[in-house]
Amino acid sequence: MNENLLHEFFAGEALPEDRKAIKRWLDESAAHGKKLVEERALFDALLMAGDEKACARKPVAGRRISLRPWLRELLKVAAVAAVMCLAGAYFYERKMSELRAATHTLTVPAGQRANLQLPDGTNVWLNARSRITYPGYFGGSAREVTLDGEAWFEVEHDRQKPFVVHTDRYSIRVQGTKFDVDAYAGAENFSTALFEGAVDIQYRNEPEHFIRLSPGRQALEQNGRLTVLPIEDFDVYRWREGLLCFRKTDFLTLMAHFEKCYGIGIEVQNGYVAEKVFSGKFRMSDGVDNALRVLQKESLFSFERNEDQTVIYIK
């Protein structure tokens, strides 16, 4: 960009087409924005030094400029305001573009849980061994996040910008509501339970097909398809309080929950206990060994770990 043209712009003497050309030039590169600020600083320094000739643009054929001193000073003030607004808008848009492009990932280790607030104010609880990916700023027409694991969402209402949770097989689309999603990548089970509002569950490979839930109901995957059922036990969602609650749950299913919560493999070698059904609750922070010792009081079995402590054998 010609330096004389920039100085004409700073002095308030640039023609409309020149101002548009400067705007297009700024949009081309971040380096151009830096150049504009540098030239503005030089222009201001010349003004303070009283170098009117250096600041004035060179005469161009076909243009005759005759401005009174007070009007020239007024135009200089207006030019300063204009360039600062232009530069501010340019750098603001650049920063917002960076925020929209940036993503953040939160991973929760085994045996723990985490709570975070998304940029739109949505509150999220993550269960053990869960991961969520979300942008630093929700731009576009939807607020989209990606979940691997289990999470409880309390979504801020925004009719103009729906909230979408992507999992490996399904997407859950909402506007403002409270719901739980259990969707560990690679797991056979998937579920979404709704407590307030409404959600649409879409098949990732068939977005035109979806299931709509109403409060108090849940969608469970059975044989590759979703089935809608009433929520029978609300206590199972108390994991946000650090509680593992179960009711009339067979031992194998309960051990699968332990594997998820504590990040350890469990191999059941005792056929008798595998058929038993249990009800109760454990505080996750007490650990898997404590939970197994409590269960031993209800049924006869023993347990031991392998050498590297990564697998528990139920005997």
Wavefront OBJ file of the C-alpha trace (Angstrom):
o trace
v 0.000 0.000 0.000
v 1.310 3.435 -0.984
v 2.462 5.382 2.090
v 1.175 8.676 0.693
v -2.296 7.150 0.338
v -2.215 5.990 3.952
v -1.220 9.479 5.090
v -4.079 10.936 3.036
v -6.380 8.543 4.870
v -4.997 9.586 8.253
v -5.464 13.239 7.316
v -9.088 12.642 6.329
v -8.391 13.444 2.683
v -8.727 9.978 1.123
v -11.450 9.488 -1.451
v -14.182 6.869 -0.798
v -12.655 4.415 -3.270
v -9.276 4.835 -1.565
v -10.771 4.067 1.834
v -12.328 0.887 0.418
v -8.982 -0.107 -1.072
v -7.318 0.318 2.335
v -9.979 -1.870 3.946
v -9.403 -4.620 1.360
v -5.652 -4.315 1.880
v -6.081 -4.765 5.638
v -8.144 -7.914 5.127
v -5.409 -9.524 3.048
v -2.827 -10.020 5.780
v -2.145 -9.492 9.474
v 1.137 -7.882 8.456
v -0.814 -5.112 6.718
v -2.525 -4.260 9.989
v 0.872 -3.946 11.635
v 2.042 -1.719 8.768
v -0.988 0.544 9.194
v -0.302 1.012 12.905
v 3.371 1.799 12.199
v 2.465 4.411 9.590
v -0.108 5.900 11.950
v 2.545 6.281 14.625
v 4.866 7.969 12.115
v 2.087 10.287 10.957
v 1.272 11.272 14.556
v 4.942 11.953 15.247
v 5.159 14.255 12.230
v 2.041 16.095 13.345
v 3.456 16.637 16.812
v 6.664 17.914 15.247
v 4.645 20.405 13.210
v 5.772 18.952 9.868
v 2.659 19.807 7.875
v 4.409 19.295 4.542
v 5.415 15.753 5.391
v 1.882 14.882 6.500
v 0.116 16.503 3.586
v -0.471 14.312 0.599
v 1.204 15.045 -2.673
v -1.006 16.855 -5.205
v -2.712 14.517 -7.638
v -3.798 15.632 -11.062
v -7.496 16.436 -11.217
v -7.823 17.125 -7.450
v -7.859 20.590 -5.961
v -7.752 20.837 -2.189
v -8.418 24.080 -0.377
v -9.216 23.587 3.296
v -9.401 26.151 6.017
v -7.010 25.552 8.954
v -9.774 24.789 11.463
v -11.387 22.319 9.055
v -8.060 20.631 8.423
v -7.568 20.176 12.180
v -11.102 18.815 12.518
v -10.464 16.317 9.741
v -7.261 15.224 11.419
v -9.178 14.440 14.610
v -11.818 12.560 12.636
v -9.111 10.639 10.791
v -7.509 9.566 14.057
v -10.858 8.291 15.320
v -11.575 6.517 12.046
v -8.239 4.743 11.834
v -8.422 3.639 15.466
v -11.912 2.227 14.908
v -10.777 0.494 11.738
v -7.669 -0.956 13.363
v -9.631 -1.959 16.454
v -12.284 -3.730 14.381
v -9.601 -5.445 12.334
v -7.708 -6.807 15.319
v -10.958 -7.724 17.120
v -12.133 -9.778 14.152
v -8.715 -11.400 13.900
v -8.807 -12.349 17.583
v -12.353 -13.718 17.286
v -11.254 -15.816 14.296
v -8.452 -17.250 16.396
v -10.892 -18.050 19.219
v -13.320 -19.740 16.837
v -10.500 -21.859 15.400
v -9.036 -22.850 18.800
v -10.357 -25.964 20.523
v -9.943 -27.177 24.090
v -10.026 -30.735 25.426
v -10.661 -31.816 29.007
v -9.911 -35.433 29.963
v -10.978 -36.906 33.305
v -8.862 -39.784 34.703
v -10.302 -42.967 36.190
v -11.929 -42.639 39.595
v -12.495 -38.896 39.249
v -15.035 -36.448 37.823
v -14.849 -32.822 36.700
v -17.078 -29.794 36.294
v -16.601 -26.998 33.775
v -18.506 -24.092 32.252
v -18.471 -23.707 28.481
v -18.087 -20.307 26.745
v -21.885 -19.918 26.397
v -22.493 -20.544 30.114
v -23.520 -24.193 29.715
v -22.595 -26.271 32.780
v -21.047 -29.707 32.205
v -20.158 -32.530 34.587
v -17.800 -35.214 33.246
v -17.680 -38.735 34.649
v -14.545 -40.867 35.041
v -12.525 -41.663 31.908
v -14.463 -39.093 29.862
v -13.220 -36.499 27.394
v -14.915 -33.428 25.939
v -13.665 -31.193 23.133
v -15.140 -27.711 22.701
v -14.225 -24.390 21.003
v -12.941 -21.319 22.800
v -15.861 -19.400 21.283
v -19.143 -20.651 19.827
v -19.326 -19.116 16.361
v -21.537 -20.165 13.480
v -25.131 -21.323 13.643
v -24.710 -24.016 16.348
v -22.832 -24.667 19.591
v -21.032 -27.964 18.964
v -18.977 -30.157 21.303
v -17.595 -33.691 21.008
v -17.948 -36.227 23.837
v -16.241 -39.538 24.519
v -17.593 -40.851 27.826
v -20.406 -39.799 30.125
v -21.477 -36.217 30.839
v -24.329 -34.300 32.426
v -25.299 -31.109 30.580
v -27.228 -28.085 31.785
v -27.483 -26.134 28.540
v -28.034 -22.376 28.369
v -31.123 -21.668 26.274
v -30.527 -20.072 22.881
v -33.268 -20.617 20.302
v -31.146 -19.101 17.541
v -28.104 -21.319 18.183
v -28.894 -24.933 19.181
v -26.445 -26.975 21.261
v -25.147 -30.197 19.669
v -23.254 -33.038 21.389
v -21.410 -35.305 18.939
v -20.527 -38.871 19.965
v -19.009 -41.682 17.915
v -22.436 -42.977 16.765
v -25.034 -40.308 17.561
v -25.512 -36.549 17.823
v -27.785 -34.981 20.439
v -29.331 -31.649 19.450
v -30.925 -29.337 22.048
v -31.687 -25.680 22.743
v -31.796 -25.431 26.518
v -32.240 -28.397 28.799
v -30.783 -30.884 31.336
v -29.735 -34.336 30.181
v -27.188 -37.124 30.660
v -25.231 -38.791 27.848
v -23.370 -42.106 28.264
v -21.343 -42.662 25.085
v -17.901 -44.161 25.577
v -16.184 -44.697 22.228
v -15.945 -48.383 21.366
v -18.489 -49.431 24.026
v -21.573 -51.419 23.098
v -23.868 -49.263 25.209
v -25.203 -45.785 24.456
v -27.857 -43.881 26.373
v -29.309 -40.402 26.718
v -31.598 -39.540 29.639
v -33.638 -36.326 29.637
v -34.664 -34.415 32.765
v -35.784 -31.011 31.448
v -36.594 -29.589 28.017
v -36.354 -31.666 24.843
v -33.606 -33.326 22.818
v -33.345 -34.828 19.346
v -31.006 -37.805 18.936
v -29.694 -38.197 15.388
v -27.854 -41.136 13.860
v -24.464 -39.865 12.687
v -24.717 -41.759 9.387
v -28.450 -41.022 8.973
v -28.958 -37.387 10.066
v -32.432 -37.275 8.506
v -33.627 -39.833 11.090
v -33.924 -38.805 14.719
v -35.689 -39.621 17.974
v -37.174 -36.898 20.188
v -37.165 -37.396 23.952
v -39.493 -35.874 26.527
v -38.550 -35.336 30.195
v -38.366 -38.467 32.333
v -37.485 -40.718 29.413
v -34.281 -42.216 28.097
v -33.018 -43.583 24.795
v -31.058 -46.856 25.002
v -29.253 -48.570 22.170
v -30.408 -52.158 21.712
v -29.213 -54.298 18.790
v -27.898 -51.235 16.993
v -31.156 -49.273 17.216
v -32.451 -46.816 19.807
v -35.343 -47.691 22.109
v -37.161 -45.098 24.227
v -38.045 -46.127 27.785
v -39.042 -44.346 31.011
v -36.246 -43.603 33.508
v -36.744 -46.153 36.284
v -33.884 -45.251 38.613
v -32.808 -41.616 38.950
v -30.145 -42.526 41.515
v -27.806 -43.866 38.833
v -27.215 -40.265 37.742
v -25.878 -39.303 41.165
v -22.361 -39.986 39.902
v -22.040 -36.168 39.853
v -22.061 -36.405 43.659
v -19.315 -39.026 43.560
v -21.749 -41.911 44.132
v -21.994 -45.161 42.199
v -25.635 -46.230 42.664
v -27.141 -49.481 41.394
v -30.429 -51.359 41.839
v -31.141 -54.977 40.939
v -27.946 -55.045 38.875
v -26.266 -58.320 37.967
v -22.661 -58.791 39.058
v -21.176 -58.721 35.536
v -22.872 -55.397 34.722
v -21.739 -53.989 38.049
v -18.135 -55.026 37.343
v -18.371 -53.248 33.962
v -19.289 -50.069 35.880
v -16.298 -50.612 38.156
v -14.012 -50.938 35.139
v -15.312 -47.633 33.771
v -15.055 -45.770 37.055
v -11.713 -47.063 38.231
v -9.898 -47.679 34.956
v -9.002 -51.271 35.788
v -9.732 -54.587 34.107
v -11.937 -57.072 36.002
v -12.114 -60.754 35.036
v -14.910 -62.746 36.660
v -13.897 -66.411 37.052
v -16.555 -67.281 39.657
v -19.691 -68.505 37.882
v -21.754 -68.473 41.072
v -21.316 -64.767 41.839
v -21.761 -63.837 38.159
v -25.439 -64.770 38.448
v -26.044 -62.752 41.612
v -27.994 -59.448 41.617
v -27.080 -56.507 43.856
v -28.505 -53.174 44.983
v -26.697 -50.410 46.839
v -24.370 -47.464 46.474
v -20.662 -46.743 46.885
v -18.682 -43.574 47.189
v -16.225 -43.664 44.289
v -13.455 -42.069 46.314
v -13.391 -45.127 48.626
v -11.869 -47.185 45.823
v -12.627 -50.449 44.075
v -11.102 -52.664 46.775
v -13.454 -51.268 49.396
v -16.457 -51.800 47.103
v -15.490 -55.418 46.476
v -15.034 -56.080 50.206
v -18.559 -54.771 50.843
v -19.950 -57.046 48.104
v -18.150 -60.007 49.657
v -20.532 -59.719 52.606
v -23.439 -60.461 50.237
v -21.887 -63.289 48.261
v -18.947 -65.676 48.580
v -16.028 -64.775 46.326
v -12.405 -63.704 46.581
v -10.367 -61.330 44.476
v -6.726 -60.646 43.711
v -4.720 -58.442 41.371
v -2.136 -59.360 38.767
v 1.503 -58.363 39.193
v 1.232 -54.927 37.559
v -2.051 -54.152 39.380
v -3.997 -53.578 36.162
v -6.423 -56.535 36.371
v -8.568 -57.876 39.233
v -9.542 -61.544 39.164
v -12.823 -62.487 40.838
v -12.595 -66.104 42.098
l 1 2 3 4 5 6 7 8 9 10 11 12 13 14 15 16 17 18 19 20 21 22 23 24 25 26 27 28 29 30 31 32 33 34 35 36 37 38 39 40 41 42 43 44 45 46 47 48 49 50 51 52 53 54 55 56 57 58 59 60 61 62 63 64 65 66 67 68 69 70 71 72 73 74 75 76 77 78 79 80 81 82 83 84 85 86 87 88 89 90 91 92 93 94 95 96 97 98 99 100 101 102 103 104 105 106 107 108 109 110 111 112 113 114 115 116 117 118 119 120 121 122 123 124 125 126 127 128 129 130 131 132 133 134 135 136 137 138 139 140 141 142 143 144 145 146 147 148 149 150 151 152 153 154 155 156 157 158 159 160 161 162 163 164 165 166 167 168 169 170 171 172 173 174 175 176 177 178 179 180 181 182 183 184 185 186 187 188 189 190 191 192 193 194 195 196 197 198 199 200 201 202 203 204 205 206 207 208 209 210 211 212 213 214 215 216 217 218 219 220 221 222 223 224 225 226 227 228 229 230 231 232 233 234 235 236 237 238 239 240 241 242 243 244 245 246 247 248 249 250 251 252 253 254 255 256 257 258 259 260 261 262 263 264 265 266 267 268 269 270 271 272 273 274 275 276 277 278 279 280 281 282 283 284 285 286 287 288 289 290 291 292 293 294 295 296 297 298 299 300 301 302 303 304 305 306 307 308 309 310 311 312 313 314 315
